[in-house]
Amino acid sequence: MTSQKEDHQNDLVEQYRTASNLNARVRLHQRFSKNPYGWHCWVFDQFNLPSSCHILELGCGAGDLWLENRDRIPEGWEIVLTDFSEGMLQQAQTRLQTVHPFQFELLDAQTVPYRFESRSFDAVIANHMLYHLSNRKVALEEIQRIMKPGGNLYATTVGRKHLCEIRDLLIRFDPGLQSWGNVAETFTLESGEEQLLEWFSEVELRRYEDGLKVTESAPLVEYILLGWAKAKIPKEKERECTEFVEQELKNYGGEFYITKDSGFFAAVLDRE
């Protein structure tokens, strides 16, 4: 019998083997987000870095952060992009090959290799990924080791109410999905500051204002069946789930509001 932690790690490997599942989730946000100013552009706005610096991104995914800000990247930024998924990293390399001279490394953030020298990075970016780590303290210790004094960690995550309407929808469909929960619950906007203050002298929380107003059932069904509920809804119940979501949307008058609670921790390492 596997533990809950092992189940999550298995789900994580499957979710991010390629970019297809992630892209399904992104499409829902792209179609129905109320904030016209995109998430990745907002995240990039939060960076307070000099025109020449050394940056490491842990969990770069398919490289959307850099692709959507391709005209804003200073030439003097040396950027190392890493991901634990070979499929994700390959897609990022393909998409970003003409954007900037990035370096790419296949890497598990919990085992940052010692080929990254101590005090060698001005900034580390962790975009919606710290909550996936079972050994987050080990990862934060390594992040602290490789950062220069006064260096910046930029870590995005979500709040406890993020997408709560989808969770409630799934539980109405099948009460057995009660345990699906919030995959980010170990490192949220509410709990992340306390964890980061163990390693960083200053931590600031900034929230991104947004929500989803869904008017079509198909993208929401795709999100559910290719998202984190994928492992919990058996193939034979997918049609039933689709019909349930369609009916729920009708019950809400063709407009289903979903809470988005995303944000950003800017943490500074002690300047000594």
Backbone bond lengths (Angstrom), bond angles and torsions (degrees), N, CA, C in turn:
res aa  C-N    CA-C-N  psi(-1)  N-CA   C-N-CA  omega(-1)  CA-C   N-CA-C  phi
1 M - - - 1.466 - - 1.530 109.11 -
2 T 1.322 116.90 130.20 1.463 120.39 -178.66 1.518 110.38 -87.89
3 S 1.336 116.51 152.86 1.451 121.97 177.61 1.525 109.93 -80.72
4 Q 1.351 115.58 167.17 1.463 119.99 177.76 1.518 110.34 -61.23
5 K 1.351 116.49 -37.62 1.460 121.00 179.63 1.531 110.49 -64.28
6 E 1.340 116.74 -42.83 1.468 120.64 178.39 1.523 111.25 -65.81
7 D 1.342 116.68 -38.99 1.463 120.17 177.43 1.525 110.61 -60.76
8 H 1.340 116.21 -42.66 1.462 119.36 179.81 1.518 110.68 -64.61
9 Q 1.334 117.22 -41.96 1.460 119.87 179.72 1.527 111.00 -63.65
10 N 1.338 116.96 -39.10 1.468 120.22 177.28 1.522 110.79 -64.97
11 D 1.351 116.44 -42.61 1.463 120.81 177.39 1.523 110.13 -62.31
12 L 1.329 116.31 -39.09 1.457 121.90 -178.33 1.527 111.00 -62.74
13 V 1.324 116.11 -46.42 1.467 120.63 179.15 1.524 110.15 -60.07
14 E 1.342 116.52 -43.25 1.459 120.50 -178.72 1.526 111.23 -68.68
15 Q 1.344 117.51 -41.85 1.451 121.82 -178.65 1.521 111.89 -61.20
16 Y 1.325 116.59 -38.31 1.458 119.99 -172.24 1.529 113.80 -111.57
17 R 1.328 116.14 19.32 1.469 118.84 176.84 1.528 110.10 -59.77
18 T 1.323 115.98 -41.95 1.460 122.83 172.26 1.523 107.06 -132.99
19 A 1.331 117.03 -179.49 1.463 120.67 -177.85 1.530 113.20 -86.39
20 S 1.343 119.17 -1.34 1.464 121.00 -171.20 1.531 112.36 -63.20
21 N 1.341 117.99 -45.41 1.462 119.81 -179.71 1.523 111.15 -66.86
22 L 1.317 116.49 -42.19 1.464 120.55 178.19 1.521 110.46 -62.06
23 N 1.317 117.13 -42.20 1.471 120.92 -179.52 1.523 111.58 -61.41
24 A 1.340 116.90 -35.42 1.470 120.37 178.52 1.520 110.08 -63.60
25 R 1.334 116.88 -39.19 1.463 120.54 179.31 1.523 110.53 -71.22
26 V 1.319 116.22 -39.31 1.463 120.36 -179.85 1.525 110.99 -63.37
27 R 1.340 116.78 -38.23 1.471 120.39 -177.46 1.529 111.59 -60.25
28 L 1.327 116.87 -37.91 1.464 119.64 178.85 1.531 110.04 -61.30
29 H 1.327 116.24 -43.26 1.466 120.70 179.93 1.528 111.19 -68.20
30 Q 1.314 116.18 -40.12 1.472 119.18 -179.87 1.524 111.70 -64.56
31 R 1.323 117.05 -37.62 1.465 121.23 -176.56 1.521 112.84 -75.53
32 F 1.337 117.49 -38.34 1.463 119.15 -164.66 1.533 115.30 -123.66
33 S 1.325 118.56 4.42 1.468 119.43 177.98 1.522 110.69 -65.39
34 K 1.325 116.42 139.64 1.463 121.58 -178.32 1.523 111.90 -82.23
35 N 1.328 117.42 -28.28 1.462 120.66 -179.36 1.528 108.76 -79.90
36 P 1.341 118.29 116.75 1.467 120.19 -177.57 1.531 113.39 -73.04
37 Y 1.342 116.07 -15.43 1.469 119.32 179.76 1.522 107.85 -91.57
38 G 1.315 116.87 113.63 1.453 122.75 -169.66 1.516 115.06 -61.24
39 W 1.330 114.17 151.50 1.466 122.46 -178.39 1.523 112.11 -56.94
40 H 1.329 118.03 -49.25 1.460 120.42 -174.95 1.532 111.99 -67.37
41 C 1.319 116.71 -33.09 1.466 119.38 175.66 1.521 110.19 -67.72
42 W 1.338 116.34 -40.08 1.467 120.49 178.12 1.520 110.83 -63.88
43 V 1.342 116.89 -43.66 1.466 120.20 178.49 1.524 110.47 -59.39
44 F 1.321 116.29 -45.75 1.465 120.36 -179.54 1.532 110.23 -60.46
45 D 1.330 117.38 -36.10 1.469 121.06 178.42 1.524 112.01 -59.00
46 Q 1.322 117.19 -27.56 1.465 120.62 -174.99 1.526 113.52 -78.40
47 F 1.331 116.66 -14.89 1.464 119.38 -178.35 1.524 110.33 -69.91
48 N 1.306 115.82 129.67 1.464 121.93 176.42 1.519 107.59 -119.51
49 L 1.330 115.64 82.97 1.458 121.41 -171.35 1.524 110.42 -132.32
50 P 1.337 116.59 150.32 1.471 119.54 178.29 1.526 111.40 -71.19
51 S 1.313 116.20 168.98 1.471 121.06 -176.86 1.524 112.65 -69.86
52 S 1.322 116.77 -17.35 1.465 121.46 174.78 1.524 108.36 -126.90
53 C 1.323 116.93 117.65 1.468 120.09 179.17 1.527 110.15 -163.95
54 H 1.327 115.22 168.89 1.464 123.31 -177.08 1.526 107.67 -112.02
55 I 1.347 117.83 121.23 1.472 123.00 -171.74 1.525 109.67 -124.58
56 L 1.338 115.50 138.76 1.458 122.19 173.83 1.519 108.41 -119.71
57 E 1.331 117.23 128.03 1.466 119.87 171.06 1.520 109.01 -108.63
58 L 1.334 115.53 125.89 1.459 122.45 175.71 1.522 108.59 -97.04
59 G 1.325 116.45 123.77 1.466 119.87 -179.21 1.512 111.83 74.74
60 C 1.318 116.84 59.15 1.471 121.11 -175.62 1.520 112.83 -74.95
61 G 1.341 117.88 -14.14 1.459 120.42 -177.52 1.516 111.07 59.20
62 A 1.328 116.39 -136.83 1.465 121.24 -178.53 1.527 112.57 -88.13
63 G 1.344 117.49 8.08 1.465 120.71 173.90 1.512 115.56 85.34
64 D 1.336 118.21 19.57 1.469 121.20 -175.58 1.529 113.24 -59.85
65 L 1.327 117.12 -37.72 1.463 120.16 -178.92 1.522 111.27 -55.04
66 W 1.315 115.80 -42.86 1.468 120.62 -175.40 1.523 111.54 -84.22
67 L 1.323 116.87 -33.91 1.463 120.18 179.15 1.533 110.06 -65.08
68 E 1.331 117.03 -41.66 1.449 120.49 -177.05 1.535 112.54 -76.83
69 N 1.334 116.60 -12.54 1.468 120.68 177.88 1.530 111.14 -121.12
70 R 1.304 115.87 28.56 1.467 121.50 -171.58 1.525 113.17 -57.41
71 D 1.330 117.83 -31.56 1.465 120.67 -177.90 1.524 112.88 -88.53
72 R 1.322 116.70 3.29 1.460 120.43 -176.09 1.525 112.82 -112.88
73 I 1.328 118.27 -1.86 1.464 121.65 -174.78 1.531 109.99 -82.29
74 P 1.327 118.86 116.96 1.467 120.19 178.49 1.533 111.71 -61.90
75 E 1.310 116.24 143.53 1.466 120.53 179.91 1.516 111.55 -60.92
76 G 1.323 116.72 -28.91 1.459 120.49 -176.31 1.516 115.01 -81.83
77 W 1.328 118.18 1.67 1.460 119.99 176.90 1.530 110.09 -83.04
78 E 1.337 116.58 120.46 1.468 122.10 171.04 1.522 106.48 -92.99
79 I 1.332 116.87 116.10 1.465 120.68 -170.82 1.531 110.25 -121.55
80 V 1.332 115.26 125.32 1.463 121.82 174.46 1.526 107.51 -106.50
81 L 1.327 116.81 120.70 1.461 122.16 179.62 1.529 109.04 -104.42
82 T 1.337 116.37 130.57 1.461 120.46 -178.83 1.526 110.36 -130.54
83 D 1.329 115.26 154.79 1.458 121.85 172.18 1.525 107.55 -157.27
84 F 1.336 116.23 152.98 1.464 119.00 178.25 1.522 111.58 -81.98
85 S 1.348 116.74 -13.99 1.462 121.75 -178.47 1.522 110.43 -98.24
86 E 1.315 115.68 120.62 1.466 119.80 179.40 1.523 111.03 -63.90
87 G 1.350 116.43 -37.23 1.457 120.28 179.26 1.517 111.93 -63.71
88 M 1.321 116.66 -43.63 1.459 121.31 177.60 1.524 110.89 -62.06
89 L 1.321 116.12 -47.14 1.462 120.68 -176.62 1.527 110.76 -63.37
90 Q 1.330 117.44 -39.30 1.457 120.70 178.17 1.520 111.22 -63.54
91 Q 1.341 116.19 -40.16 1.462 118.73 178.85 1.526 110.61 -66.74
92 A 1.331 116.93 -40.19 1.462 120.18 177.52 1.524 110.76 -60.97
93 Q 1.323 117.31 -43.07 1.464 121.05 179.04 1.527 111.22 -60.44
94 T 1.324 116.31 -43.39 1.460 120.91 -179.48 1.522 111.29 -64.54
95 R 1.318 116.70 -44.45 1.467 121.20 -175.26 1.526 112.52 -73.68
96 L 1.335 116.80 -27.31 1.463 120.01 -171.14 1.527 113.90 -106.81
97 Q 1.323 117.28 6.89 1.459 119.20 -171.70 1.526 113.78 -62.66
98 T 1.326 118.13 -24.89 1.472 120.13 179.23 1.527 112.40 -106.68
99 V 1.332 117.32 5.22 1.461 120.99 -174.33 1.526 112.22 -86.63
100 H 1.343 116.77 -45.23 1.461 121.87 -172.64 1.528 106.84 -167.07
101 P 1.324 119.14 153.26 1.480 120.25 178.30 1.529 112.20 -76.93
102 F 1.331 115.89 67.23 1.460 121.15 178.72 1.526 110.91 -68.89
103 Q 1.343 115.50 155.67 1.460 122.03 165.14 1.530 107.00 -105.21
104 F 1.329 117.06 145.03 1.460 121.06 -177.57 1.527 109.89 -123.16
105 E 1.336 116.01 135.95 1.467 121.16 -179.29 1.523 109.16 -137.25
106 L 1.334 117.31 129.72 1.456 122.42 171.25 1.529 106.75 -77.79
107 L 1.347 116.76 118.88 1.462 118.83 -167.31 1.518 111.99 -156.45
108 D 1.320 116.67 134.70 1.458 123.14 168.66 1.522 107.33 -90.78
109 A 1.328 116.29 122.26 1.473 120.52 -175.49 1.520 112.84 -61.82
110 Q 1.329 117.96 -17.97 1.457 120.48 178.80 1.513 112.46 -80.63
111 T 1.313 116.87 -9.97 1.464 120.36 179.95 1.520 109.15 -134.72
112 V 1.340 116.31 58.47 1.469 120.17 179.21 1.527 108.03 -57.24
113 P 1.336 118.38 118.66 1.466 120.30 -173.83 1.521 112.74 -70.72
114 Y 1.306 115.93 153.03 1.459 120.18 -177.70 1.521 113.00 -75.11
115 R 1.341 117.88 4.10 1.463 118.26 170.86 1.532 110.29 -70.89
116 F 1.352 116.90 -15.28 1.453 120.42 170.27 1.525 107.03 -88.18
117 E 1.292 116.14 112.67 1.457 120.37 -174.37 1.524 111.45 -68.85
118 S 1.317 115.60 152.18 1.456 120.82 174.96 1.520 109.73 -60.99
119 R 1.323 115.77 143.20 1.463 123.76 177.65 1.533 112.43 54.73
120 S 1.320 115.84 45.18 1.467 119.17 -176.76 1.528 113.93 -111.99
121 F 1.339 118.65 -11.32 1.467 120.90 -176.98 1.525 111.18 -116.16
122 D 1.332 115.03 137.35 1.462 120.69 175.05 1.526 111.57 -79.78
123 A 1.329 116.69 -27.39 1.460 120.04 -177.99 1.526 109.91 -152.14
124 V 1.335 114.66 147.35 1.462 122.56 173.01 1.522 107.34 -125.74
125 I 1.335 115.97 132.60 1.468 122.18 179.95 1.528 108.14 -112.12
126 A 1.331 115.47 129.96 1.466 121.46 177.06 1.530 106.60 -130.32
127 N 1.324 116.39 96.50 1.457 122.72 -171.46 1.525 110.35 -96.06
128 H 1.342 116.37 104.77 1.467 121.83 179.54 1.530 112.10 52.60
129 M 1.323 117.69 48.01 1.461 117.07 -179.68 1.530 114.24 -138.79
130 L 1.329 119.74 -19.88 1.464 119.52 -177.64 1.520 112.31 -61.17
131 Y 1.348 117.40 -30.73 1.462 119.34 -179.11 1.523 112.71 -70.55
132 H 1.315 117.59 -13.31 1.463 119.79 178.27 1.534 112.66 -82.21
133 L 1.318 117.68 -13.57 1.459 121.02 -170.40 1.520 111.62 -84.87
134 S 1.318 116.52 124.53 1.467 120.17 177.02 1.524 110.64 -75.27
135 N 1.348 117.13 -27.84 1.470 121.79 177.41 1.526 109.53 -113.84
136 R 1.336 114.80 61.36 1.464 119.90 -175.56 1.539 111.54 -62.81
137 K 1.335 117.18 -36.43 1.468 119.63 179.79 1.519 111.34 -62.56
138 V 1.324 115.94 -38.72 1.469 119.85 177.68 1.524 109.69 -63.81
139 A 1.329 116.00 -43.91 1.467 120.18 -180.00 1.528 110.85 -63.56
140 L 1.328 117.83 -43.35 1.468 120.57 -179.64 1.525 111.44 -67.03
141 E 1.320 115.82 -33.73 1.471 119.27 176.07 1.533 110.48 -63.99
142 E 1.326 116.26 -41.23 1.456 120.71 178.77 1.530 111.41 -69.46
143 I 1.340 116.36 -39.32 1.464 119.82 176.14 1.518 109.94 -59.77
144 Q 1.328 116.20 -43.91 1.464 120.58 178.56 1.529 110.58 -61.24
145 R 1.336 116.77 -40.00 1.463 120.90 -178.03 1.522 112.35 -62.85
146 I 1.338 116.76 -42.42 1.468 119.17 -172.67 1.533 112.97 -86.30
147 M 1.354 117.37 -6.65 1.458 119.89 -178.41 1.528 111.79 -90.25
148 K 1.317 114.20 144.40 1.451 120.30 174.98 1.526 109.71 -71.62
149 P 1.339 118.40 151.97 1.470 119.71 173.65 1.534 110.13 -54.38
150 G 1.322 116.13 134.21 1.462 120.19 -176.35 1.509 113.51 81.11
151 G 1.342 116.95 4.15 1.461 121.20 -179.98 1.514 112.04 -70.87
152 N 1.325 116.26 165.30 1.460 122.61 -173.98 1.524 112.16 -115.92
153 L 1.324 115.43 133.72 1.464 121.08 166.88 1.517 107.07 -105.29
154 Y 1.333 116.47 127.67 1.456 122.09 175.68 1.532 107.04 -113.44
155 A 1.334 116.19 109.60 1.464 121.11 -174.15 1.521 110.10 -124.13
156 T 1.325 117.51 118.53 1.455 121.21 177.58 1.530 109.60 -97.78
157 T 1.326 114.78 150.95 1.463 120.61 176.37 1.527 107.96 -160.42
158 V 1.320 116.42 -168.11 1.470 120.82 -179.13 1.522 109.68 -128.05
159 G 1.331 115.15 164.30 1.460 121.16 177.28 1.516 111.92 -90.02
160 R 1.326 116.42 172.71 1.462 121.79 -175.76 1.533 112.42 -63.69
161 K 1.328 117.12 -28.67 1.464 119.85 -177.15 1.520 113.20 -90.53
162 H 1.322 117.20 2.21 1.458 120.89 -177.92 1.530 110.33 -58.89
163 L 1.331 116.43 124.00 1.469 124.00 177.92 1.530 112.48 57.95
164 C 1.335 117.67 28.16 1.463 119.92 -176.33 1.530 112.08 -61.41
165 E 1.331 117.55 -29.55 1.465 120.03 178.81 1.528 112.08 -65.96
166 I 1.338 116.85 -32.42 1.468 119.20 176.52 1.523 109.84 -68.39
167 R 1.330 116.62 -41.62 1.466 119.86 177.68 1.536 110.20 -60.71
168 D 1.335 116.09 -44.31 1.467 119.81 179.69 1.522 111.08 -64.29
169 L 1.322 116.66 -38.54 1.467 121.82 177.99 1.527 110.67 -60.96
170 L 1.323 116.81 -44.58 1.462 121.06 -179.37 1.524 111.59 -65.72
171 I 1.327 116.19 -37.86 1.465 119.35 179.74 1.524 110.71 -68.89
172 R 1.346 117.24 -35.17 1.467 119.47 174.78 1.525 110.58 -65.63
173 F 1.313 116.61 -36.11 1.463 120.57 177.67 1.522 111.03 -67.90
174 D 1.340 115.97 -44.04 1.465 120.98 -177.94 1.528 108.13 -150.32
175 P 1.335 118.13 104.97 1.474 120.61 -179.95 1.519 113.24 -55.78
176 G 1.331 116.51 -21.13 1.463 120.17 177.97 1.518 113.11 -67.39
177 L 1.344 116.90 -13.29 1.466 120.92 178.89 1.529 111.81 -86.36
178 Q 1.326 117.53 9.86 1.462 122.95 178.44 1.525 110.76 -53.53
179 S 1.327 116.16 -35.37 1.467 120.50 -176.52 1.515 113.04 -78.54
180 W 1.356 116.90 -4.48 1.473 119.28 -179.30 1.518 109.92 -60.53
181 G 1.330 117.28 -45.41 1.462 122.67 170.55 1.511 114.83 57.38
182 N 1.308 114.54 -156.93 1.460 123.42 -178.36 1.522 107.74 -110.42
183 V 1.328 117.54 115.07 1.464 120.17 -176.30 1.523 112.07 -63.46
184 A 1.344 117.60 -16.47 1.464 121.37 -177.03 1.525 112.93 -95.64
185 E 1.327 118.08 7.56 1.462 120.39 -167.08 1.525 114.45 -63.21
186 T 1.334 118.79 -17.08 1.472 119.98 -179.56 1.527 113.04 -83.28
187 F 1.339 116.40 -14.75 1.475 119.66 179.39 1.521 107.13 -150.04
188 T 1.331 116.19 87.34 1.455 121.63 -175.78 1.525 110.84 -110.33
189 L 1.320 115.33 177.32 1.465 119.93 175.25 1.521 110.80 -62.80
190 E 1.343 116.43 -25.35 1.457 120.09 179.16 1.530 112.54 -83.10
191 S 1.328 117.66 -31.38 1.471 120.17 -173.07 1.527 114.51 -108.97
192 G 1.330 117.43 -12.20 1.464 119.74 -172.79 1.510 114.50 -69.60
193 E 1.323 117.43 -35.66 1.475 119.63 -176.23 1.528 111.27 -60.18
194 E 1.321 116.43 -46.97 1.463 120.09 -179.36 1.528 111.24 -59.22
195 Q 1.324 116.74 -40.20 1.467 120.33 179.74 1.523 111.32 -66.69
196 L 1.322 116.77 -42.19 1.468 120.18 -177.22 1.526 112.41 -70.58
197 L 1.325 117.39 -29.08 1.465 120.29 -178.47 1.524 112.52 -67.51
198 E 1.336 117.46 -12.52 1.471 119.91 172.76 1.518 111.18 -67.81
199 W 1.348 115.98 -24.36 1.460 120.56 -171.37 1.523 113.41 -119.73
200 F 1.322 117.16 -20.27 1.464 120.95 -173.46 1.523 110.54 -125.60
201 S 1.331 115.90 144.73 1.464 120.62 -175.38 1.521 112.72 -78.65
202 E 1.337 117.57 -25.47 1.458 121.70 179.90 1.528 108.84 -135.29
203 V 1.326 116.81 134.67 1.469 121.17 176.62 1.526 108.13 -137.36
204 E 1.325 116.14 126.20 1.458 121.39 179.54 1.522 109.59 -122.48
205 L 1.332 116.41 133.58 1.463 122.12 178.23 1.525 109.57 -100.30
206 R 1.341 116.04 132.69 1.464 121.91 174.55 1.525 107.98 -129.64
207 R 1.324 116.10 133.48 1.468 120.94 -177.26 1.532 111.28 -105.83
208 Y 1.312 115.01 145.51 1.466 123.55 177.71 1.523 107.94 -102.99
209 E 1.309 117.18 118.41 1.462 121.57 -176.39 1.535 110.78 -81.03
210 D 1.325 115.87 122.50 1.464 118.98 -179.01 1.524 109.90 -167.57
211 G 1.315 116.09 173.94 1.453 124.57 175.34 1.513 107.68 -169.74
212 L 1.313 116.88 168.28 1.461 121.83 177.60 1.516 109.54 -114.38
213 K 1.328 117.28 133.68 1.453 122.59 173.47 1.528 106.62 -118.66
214 V 1.333 115.29 92.40 1.463 121.97 -172.35 1.526 110.07 -86.54
215 T 1.325 115.85 126.78 1.469 121.25 -178.17 1.525 112.79 -119.13
216 E 1.334 117.59 1.75 1.460 122.18 177.94 1.521 108.47 -134.09
217 S 1.317 116.66 140.23 1.462 120.02 -176.01 1.527 113.07 -79.04
218 A 1.337 117.79 -33.83 1.468 120.66 -172.17 1.530 113.17 -58.62
219 P 1.350 119.74 -47.09 1.468 118.52 179.16 1.530 112.87 -64.37
220 L 1.333 117.25 -32.94 1.460 120.39 178.19 1.522 110.89 -70.36
221 V 1.312 116.45 -40.49 1.470 120.53 176.18 1.527 109.93 -62.15
222 E 1.331 116.34 -44.21 1.466 120.31 178.31 1.520 110.49 -59.26
223 Y 1.327 116.60 -43.54 1.467 121.45 178.85 1.530 110.37 -57.80
224 I 1.327 115.81 -45.90 1.462 120.50 -177.44 1.521 111.76 -67.81
225 L 1.337 116.78 -47.69 1.462 120.40 -173.28 1.521 113.31 -77.17
226 L 1.341 117.33 -19.84 1.463 119.54 176.48 1.532 111.80 -110.56
227 G 1.334 115.75 3.36 1.458 120.03 179.45 1.508 110.86 -96.86
228 W 1.359 115.71 -151.94 1.462 119.73 -174.66 1.519 113.27 -69.79
229 A 1.349 117.05 -18.64 1.470 119.30 177.53 1.525 111.86 -78.02
230 K 1.346 115.63 -8.98 1.470 120.84 -177.60 1.526 111.36 -53.80
231 A 1.326 116.19 -41.49 1.466 120.32 -176.22 1.518 112.15 -74.64
232 K 1.350 116.86 -13.98 1.462 120.24 -174.59 1.530 113.52 -104.23
233 I 1.320 117.71 -19.12 1.468 120.72 -178.59 1.528 108.93 -103.81
234 P 1.328 117.95 112.27 1.472 119.70 -178.47 1.527 111.96 -64.71
235 K 1.316 115.55 154.79 1.458 122.34 -176.79 1.532 111.49 -53.96
236 E 1.325 116.13 -39.61 1.465 119.61 -175.40 1.533 112.65 -70.93
237 K 1.336 117.66 -11.44 1.469 120.13 179.81 1.540 112.12 -104.68
238 E 1.329 117.18 3.23 1.459 119.92 -177.10 1.536 111.76 -65.00
239 R 1.328 117.47 -41.34 1.469 120.17 179.27 1.532 110.36 -63.84
240 E 1.317 115.69 -42.69 1.464 120.77 178.36 1.527 110.60 -61.60
241 C 1.324 116.45 -40.63 1.463 121.34 178.04 1.524 110.48 -63.71
242 T 1.325 116.84 -43.25 1.462 121.72 178.98 1.526 110.97 -58.84
243 E 1.323 116.34 -47.33 1.463 121.06 -179.52 1.529 110.84 -64.79
244 F 1.328 116.48 -36.69 1.465 120.55 178.99 1.527 110.97 -63.95
245 V 1.334 116.90 -45.38 1.467 120.93 -179.98 1.526 110.41 -63.97
246 E 1.318 116.90 -42.26 1.473 120.98 177.91 1.527 110.84 -58.02
247 Q 1.336 116.40 -43.90 1.464 120.05 -179.37 1.527 111.08 -68.54
248 E 1.336 116.90 -39.09 1.460 120.63 179.08 1.531 110.98 -61.88
249 L 1.324 116.56 -41.21 1.461 119.96 178.80 1.537 110.06 -61.98
250 K 1.332 117.07 -40.48 1.465 120.68 176.77 1.524 110.67 -63.58
251 N 1.334 116.16 -39.82 1.466 120.76 179.81 1.527 111.80 -62.07
252 Y 1.331 115.91 -29.20 1.463 120.76 179.72 1.529 111.84 -93.07
253 G 1.312 116.66 15.99 1.451 120.37 177.07 1.518 114.08 73.13
254 G 1.342 116.79 25.49 1.464 121.08 177.58 1.513 114.69 80.45
255 E 1.343 117.11 11.05 1.471 120.38 179.88 1.521 109.13 -143.93
256 F 1.325 116.22 112.42 1.464 122.46 -174.77 1.529 108.40 -112.45
257 Y 1.329 116.77 113.47 1.471 120.67 -178.74 1.526 110.11 -87.17
258 I 1.335 115.61 135.73 1.463 122.13 179.83 1.528 108.60 -127.21
259 T 1.316 116.17 128.93 1.464 122.31 178.98 1.518 111.05 -70.30
260 K 1.327 115.94 133.03 1.469 120.74 169.09 1.524 107.37 -117.12
261 D 1.297 116.16 128.68 1.464 121.30 179.13 1.524 107.61 -134.00
262 S 1.321 114.74 85.00 1.464 121.37 -178.16 1.521 109.82 -114.98
263 G 1.303 116.19 155.68 1.457 118.60 179.09 1.508 112.99 -170.02
264 F 1.310 114.41 -161.66 1.454 121.41 -159.70 1.516 110.05 -151.89
265 F 1.319 116.51 129.48 1.462 121.05 170.51 1.530 108.20 -103.95
266 A 1.319 116.14 125.96 1.456 121.43 171.19 1.520 106.34 -105.68
267 A 1.322 116.35 111.60 1.467 121.89 -176.41 1.525 109.63 -115.49
268 V 1.323 115.56 138.69 1.464 121.10 -177.88 1.524 109.33 -116.35
269 L 1.336 115.82 131.36 1.455 121.32 177.30 1.531 109.27 -77.05
270 D 1.310 115.74 143.19 1.472 120.44 -179.53 1.530 110.78 -49.22
271 R 1.317 114.72 130.74 1.478 120.04 -177.06 1.534 112.35 -77.68
272 E 1.298 117.91 -7.83 1.469 123.96 -179.36 1.537 110.03 56.43
